[in-house]
Amino acid sequence: MKNTFSFIDLFSGIGGFHQAMTHFGGQCVLASEIDPHAIAVYKQNYGIDSNRNIREIRNEDIPNHDVLCGGFPCQTFSKAGKREGFMDQIRGTLFFEIARILESKHPKYIILENVKNLAGHDGGNTYKTICATLKGLGYRIPAEPLILSPHQFGVPHLRERLFIPGIFDPDNVDIPLDISFKGLKTKADNSIYSIVDDQESDPRYQLSEHTIDVLNAWDEFYKGIDVDVIGFPVWSKYFNNAAIDPSFPEWKKQFVRKNQDLYKRNKAFIDKWLKRWNYLSDFTPTERKFEWQCGKAISSVWDGVIQIRPSGVRVKKPDTFQALVALVQTPIIGKYRRKLSVREAARLQSFPDSFVPDSSPQMAYKQLGNSVNVLVLEKIFEKLLEMGK
Ligand SMILES: C[S@@+](CC[C@H](N)C(=O)[O-])C[C@H]1O[C@@H](n2cnc3c(N)ncnc32)[C@H](O)[C@@H]1O
């Protein structure tokens, strides 16, 4: 079907599905999105106006198409009364919009995407209803939730997502679609340096002097203490021998005890370290906490991937990046002493370097965090095409 198929891109965002479908020669005949910033990025990259609320598109205005794509928002369905059909159970939700288009157009293929937790959402009821609806509309789908992450295909991004591929085959809806992959990679098979640029001079990605100080302080701390593997969060405010607050829950008492033990064993070094860094008085409460999550894999903060999170300065091995999600602090690439660039974030979603992101980095990170990994979609679609022959 190369060069000859059409697709519609629902909840189209910045076009993760668009990228994957056009890779196979697909032509987009309709896109639907309501976020003005995402609409602008879509227009600039693909020349298509996606500015349409899916709820307002009538079936008769939707062109015929071979593939329906949609990374739809997850919503709870009504607990159905016994006599309600599936279309009634899902009425009012955005999944309903997908279902009513399928009912009217029955495209041959579907690929839907959602967060992994959709499989367990509302005690499994949501996913069960989605599957039953799709089968009721004539689609063969996998028997089990298909959960995949880009790192399994060599893209250093840990992002498990639920995918629902389907083929219109009303006579065989009870034969599950067997979509599986051999030779999937593990987290440890990956390296962030496969997508990271060694040169990046854009000042927007450079670290402030203050952040460099915070990271230097913790680097010195890690190198000075008597253990390589710290199996608990380091909370510098408990570097003392004070009595533990009895009102703390047991898990917290244990962490405080471990911090006090660490302090006791390394008192001479830690006292000197605290003094040298002005008792961390210039640090925010977050910056006074440290989480070393690399075991013995690396021996310096500057060799890790760093995220400054509410729980503290977290250092991880440079094998993968945590899932890009909207609103989370941009990771720092220790080796290059800078933040992940927008171009690199786009690579984590397997967008080609020709993709033009939003001009505001904050907006671009958010949109990429809402998007979908293009390579994973391509891998799934390749299988779907094979099975649908
Ligand atoms: C999880 S994101 C999907 C992103 C997309 N797959 C991509 O590659 O960027 C869901 C999108 O649905 C859009 N959306 C929410 N309600 C909508 C509606 N009623 N009609 C069209 N799009 C809608 C949101 O603005 C959001 O961009």
The ligand as an SDF file (V2000), in Angstrom:
LIG
                    3D

 27 29  0  0  0  0  0  0  0  0999 V2000
   -1.7500   13.2350   24.1570 C   0  0  0  0  0  0  0  0  0  0  0  0
   -1.9070   14.5800   23.1000 S   0  0  0  0  0  0  0  0  0  0  0  0
   -1.5860   13.8340   21.5470 C   0  0  0  0  0  0  0  0  0  0  0  0
   -0.3680   14.3780   20.8810 C   0  0  0  0  0  0  0  0  0  0  0  0
   -0.0610   13.8630   19.4870 C   0  0  0  0  0  0  0  0  0  0  0  0
   -0.1800   12.4370   19.3540 N   0  0  0  0  0  0  0  0  0  0  0  0
    1.3330   14.3090   19.0350 C   0  0  0  0  0  0  0  0  0  0  0  0
    2.0280   13.5490   18.3890 O   0  0  0  0  0  0  0  0  0  0  0  0
    1.7350   15.4300   19.3640 O   0  0  0  0  0  0  0  0  0  0  0  0
   -3.6470   14.8190   23.0490 C   0  0  0  0  0  0  0  0  0  0  0  0
   -4.0450   16.0440   22.2410 C   0  0  0  0  0  0  0  0  0  0  0  0
   -5.4860   16.0590   22.1170 O   0  0  0  0  0  0  0  0  0  0  0  0
   -5.8620   17.4090   21.9620 C   0  0  0  0  0  0  0  0  0  0  0  0
   -7.3200   17.5170   22.1620 N   0  0  0  0  0  0  0  0  0  0  0  0
   -7.9940   17.4960   23.3460 C   0  0  0  0  0  0  0  0  0  0  0  0
   -9.3100   17.6310   23.1190 N   0  0  0  0  0  0  0  0  0  0  0  0
   -9.4850   17.7150   21.7750 C   0  0  0  0  0  0  0  0  0  0  0  0
  -10.6270   17.8790   20.9350 C   0  0  0  0  0  0  0  0  0  0  0  0
  -11.8450   17.9870   21.4750 N   0  0  0  0  0  0  0  0  0  0  0  0
  -10.4330   17.9140   19.5950 N   0  0  0  0  0  0  0  0  0  0  0  0
   -9.1960   17.8250   19.0670 C   0  0  0  0  0  0  0  0  0  0  0  0
   -8.0690   17.6820   19.8190 N   0  0  0  0  0  0  0  0  0  0  0  0
   -8.2130   17.6390   21.1560 C   0  0  0  0  0  0  0  0  0  0  0  0
   -4.9990   18.1050   23.0130 C   0  0  0  0  0  0  0  0  0  0  0  0
   -4.9040   19.5000   22.7520 O   0  0  0  0  0  0  0  0  0  0  0  0
   -3.6790   17.3680   22.8780 C   0  0  0  0  0  0  0  0  0  0  0  0
   -2.7830   18.0630   22.0270 O   0  0  0  0  0  0  0  0  0  0  0  0
  1  2  1  0
  2  3  1  0
  2 10  1  0
  3  4  1  0
  4  5  1  0
  5  6  1  0
  5  7  1  0
  7  8  2  0
  7  9  1  0
 10 11  1  0
 11 12  1  0
 11 26  1  0
 12 13  1  0
 13 14  1  0
 13 24  1  0
 14 15  1  0
 14 23  1  0
 15 16  2  0
 16 17  1  0
 17 18  1  0
 17 23  2  0
 18 19  1  0
 18 20  2  0
 20 21  1  0
 21 22  2  0
 22 23  1  0
 24 25  1  0
 24 26  1  0
 26 27  1  0
M  CHG  2   2   1   9  -1
M  END
$$$$
